Structures are given as C-alpha cells and as structure tokens.
C-alpha cells in the first residue's frame, strides 16, 4: 500500500516507527562450515526416504482418490 506524504512524494506504508527511506539492516550471514559431514548425512537421509517402499495402505488410499 502506498500514499503521498506532505511533500507529495509517494511512499510505501511501513511499520509504526520505521521510516521507509532508511535502509533496513540485513542480518549477518553465517559462514558455511568447511566440513561436508552434514551435507553427506542429509543426502543419505534423503536417499533413504526416496528408496523406501510405499506402504500398501497408502497405495490403497491413493487408488481411491484417483
């Protein structure tokens, strides 16, 4: 939502107490770890989930929907 201020400039509606002309400071970014163990563990967990069989009850429910 936007509006014109007393000088006639169009401004976006901002939160109370927050000026829209001032830049919002960004959060500092975290450095990535140099150890790839977490990435490998996540990939392995994902691959296990992908390789799991679908339970027959779920296949039955999906068959009833389609």
Residue pairs with C-beta under 8 A, 6 or more apart in sequence:
1 12
1 13
2 10
2 11
2 12
2 13
3 10
3 11
3 13
4 10
4 11
5 11
11 20
11 21
12 20
14 20
